[in-house]
């Protein structure tokens, strides 16, 4: 089971790193954006002519200088320091509360097989993803999105008994979830800057905000939807339809 506290800490580290990088990119005046664009152009044109020596030089030179540039940023230093502190804290907690690692032997079924399941959405850097306008088979959603929108309409599928899960991490973009009228739901949303329209709850121009809402009958319902979202900039909309 995923430790929710650890997930929240990692989300916070990612959000802070993104803010630091955006500040360095546009406001620090170090020419970082110009250098990244030059390196990206070298990688792009080098890849198109990778069969020639000039192309190889542009491609690998662009990657080398891009790597050196990233390593020299405050963002990279923050991530490295955060990783060291995080690993140290995990080590310290493991020493303080040791876990019994003695092997537990369980019976193994000779006929057991795993089956790869279809997925609705995938991790995507750019662009919009949405569920089919016609009927589709439900699968829990767990994705990371760069810049783009995610639209999920639950009216065109049959949700399983128990809990259906939607888990989306987004940098910039909007998330829209359309839920059937009879469905109970819980929404846990974290944003650096944006707005939220969740059923009868509305907030605009929110800064570094966490919102947790759920319908009254959620805990007792045998069929329900849990929505976990986090984003740097954007809007979440959860509505009945």
C-alpha positions in Angstrom: 0.0 0.0 0.0 1.3 3.5 -0.9 2.2 5.7 2.1 0.1 8.7 1.6 2.4 10.9 3.7 5.4 10.0 1.5 3.4 10.7 -1.6 2.4 14.2 -0.3 6.0 15.0 0.5 7.2 14.0 -3.0 4.3 16.1 -4.5 5.4 19.1 -2.5 9.1 18.6 -3.6 8.0 18.4 -7.2 5.9 21.5 -7.0 8.6 23.6 -5.3 11.2 22.4 -7.9 8.9 23.4 -10.7 8.4 26.9 -9.2 12.1 27.3 -8.7 12.8 26.2 -12.3 10.1 28.6 -13.7 11.7 31.5 -11.7 15.2 30.6 -13.0 13.9 30.3 -16.5 12.1 33.6 -16.8 13.1 35.9 -14.0 16.6 35.1 -12.9 18.2 36.8 -15.9 20.9 34.2 -16.3 20.2 33.4 -19.9 19.1 29.9 -18.9 16.2 29.9 -21.4 18.4 31.0 -24.2 20.9 28.2 -23.5 18.2 25.6 -23.3 16.7 26.7 -26.6 20.2 26.5 -28.2 20.8 23.0 -26.8 17.3 21.9 -27.9 17.8 23.2 -31.4 21.2 21.4 -31.6 19.6 18.1 -30.4 16.7 18.5 -32.8 18.7 19.3 -36.0 21.4 16.8 -35.0 18.9 14.0 -34.7 17.6 14.8 -38.2 21.1 14.4 -39.6 22.4 11.8 -37.1 24.0 9.8 -40.0 26.5 12.6 -40.6 29.4 13.7 -38.4 27.9 17.2 -38.2 24.6 15.8 -37.0 26.3 13.6 -34.4 28.3 16.5 -33.1 25.2 18.7 -32.8 23.2 15.9 -31.2 25.6 14.7 -28.6 27.0 18.3 -28.0 23.5 19.5 -27.3 22.8 16.7 -24.9 26.2 17.3 -23.1 25.7 21.1 -22.7 22.0 20.6 -21.7 23.1 18.2 -19.0 25.8 20.6 -17.8 23.3 23.5 -17.8 20.7 21.5 -15.8 23.2 20.3 -13.3 24.3 23.9 -12.7 20.7 25.2 -11.9 19.4 25.8 -8.4 16.5 23.5 -9.3 18.8 20.5 -9.6 20.6 21.5 -6.4 17.3 21.7 -4.6 16.2 18.3 -5.9 19.5 16.7 -5.0 19.5 18.2 -1.5 15.8 17.1 -1.0 16.6 13.6 -2.2 19.5 13.3 0.3 17.4 14.7 3.2 14.5 12.4 2.2 16.7 9.3 2.1 18.3 10.2 5.4 14.9 10.6 7.1 13.7 7.3 5.7 16.9 5.6 7.0 16.5 7.3 10.4 12.8 6.2 10.7 13.7 2.7 9.7 16.3 2.6 12.5 13.9 4.1 15.0 11.1 1.8 14.0 12.7 -1.4 12.7 10.7 -3.6 10.4 10.8 -7.4 10.7 12.2 -8.6 7.4 12.1 -12.3 8.2 10.7 -14.1 5.2 7.1 -15.2 5.2 6.4 -18.3 3.3 3.1 -18.6 1.4 1.7 -21.2 -0.8 2.3 -20.6 -4.6 -0.3 -21.6 -7.1 1.3 -23.3 -10.1 -1.5 -22.2 -12.4 -1.4 -18.5 -11.4 -0.9 -16.1 -14.3 -0.9 -12.3 -14.6 -3.0 -10.6 -17.3 -2.1 -7.3 -18.8 -5.0 -4.9 -18.6 -6.0 -2.2 -21.1 -5.6 1.4 -19.8 -7.8 4.5 -20.5 -5.1 7.1 -20.3 -1.3 7.2 -20.4 1.4 9.5 -19.2 1.6 12.4 -21.7 3.8 15.5 -21.9 1.5 17.5 -24.2 -2.1 17.4 -25.4 -5.6 16.5 -24.4 -6.9 13.1 -23.3 -10.5 12.2 -22.9 -12.7 9.1 -22.5 -14.7 7.8 -25.5 -18.0 9.4 -26.3 -19.4 5.9 -26.7 -19.4 3.2 -24.1 -16.1 1.9 -22.8 -14.8 -0.6 -20.2 -13.6 1.1 -16.9 -10.1 0.9 -15.7 -8.7 2.9 -12.7 -6.7 6.0 -13.8 -3.2 6.7 -12.6 -1.3 9.2 -14.8 1.1 12.1 -14.9 0.5 14.9 -17.4 2.9 17.7 -18.5 0.8 20.4 -20.3 -2.7 19.5 -21.3 -6.3 18.7 -20.3 -7.8 15.4 -19.0 -11.6 14.8 -19.4 -13.2 11.8 -17.9 -16.9 11.1 -18.4 -18.1 8.3 -16.1 -21.6 8.2 -17.7 -20.4 6.0 -20.6 -19.0 3.2 -18.5 -20.1 0.7 -15.9 -18.2 1.3 -12.7 -17.3 -1.7 -10.5 -18.7 -2.4 -7.0 -16.5 -0.9 -4.4 -14.2 2.0 -5.2 -13.1 3.4 -8.6 -9.9 5.5 -8.4 -8.8 8.5 -10.5 -5.3 9.7 -9.7 -3.9 12.5 -11.9 -0.7 14.6 -11.5 -0.7 17.6 -13.8 1.8 20.5 -14.3 -0.3 22.9 -16.4 -3.8 22.2 -17.6 -7.4 21.5 -16.6 -9.0 18.3 -15.2 -12.7 17.7 -15.7 -14.6 14.7 -14.3 -18.3 14.1 -15.0 -20.0 11.9 -12.4 -23.4 10.2 -12.6 -26.0 11.7 -10.2 -26.4 8.6 -8.1 -22.6 8.1 -7.5 -20.9 9.0 -4.2 -17.5 10.6 -4.5 -14.4 11.9 -2.6 -12.1 14.6 -4.1 -8.7 15.4 -2.8 -7.1 18.2 -4.8 -3.8 20.0 -4.4 -2.8 23.0 -6.5 -0.2 25.8 -6.5 -2.3 28.3 -8.4 -5.7 27.7 -10.0 -9.4 27.3 -9.4 -11.9 24.6 -8.5 -15.5 23.8 -9.2 -16.4 20.7 -7.3 -20.1 20.0 -7.2 -21.5 22.9 -5.1 -18.1 24.1 -4.0 -16.3 26.8 -5.9 -12.9 28.6 -5.4 -11.0 30.9 -7.7 -7.5 32.3 -7.7 -6.3 29.8 -5.1 -2.7 29.8 -4.0 -0.9 26.7 -2.6 -4.2 25.1 -1.6 -5.3 21.7 -0.7 -9.1 20.9 -1.0 -10.7 17.7 0.4 -14.4 17.2 -0.2 -16.7 14.2 -0.2 -20.4 13.5 -0.4 -22.4 12.7 2.7 -23.1 9.1 1.7 -19.6 8.3 0.6 -18.4 6.2 3.6 -21.5 3.9 3.5 -21.8 3.6 -0.2 -21.0 0.2 -1.9 -20.2 2.0 -5.2 -18.1 5.2 -5.1 -15.4 7.2 -6.8 -12.2 8.5 -5.3 -10.4 11.4 -7.1 -6.9 12.4 -6.2 -5.4 15.3 -8.3 -2.4 17.6 -8.0 -1.3 20.4 -10.4 0.9 23.4 -10.6 -1.4 25.7 -12.6 -4.9 24.9 -13.7 -8.5 24.2 -12.9 -10.4 21.1 -11.7 -14.0 20.7 -12.4 -16.1 17.9 -11.0 -19.8 17.9 -11.9 -22.9 15.8 -12.2 -24.0 14.9 -15.7 
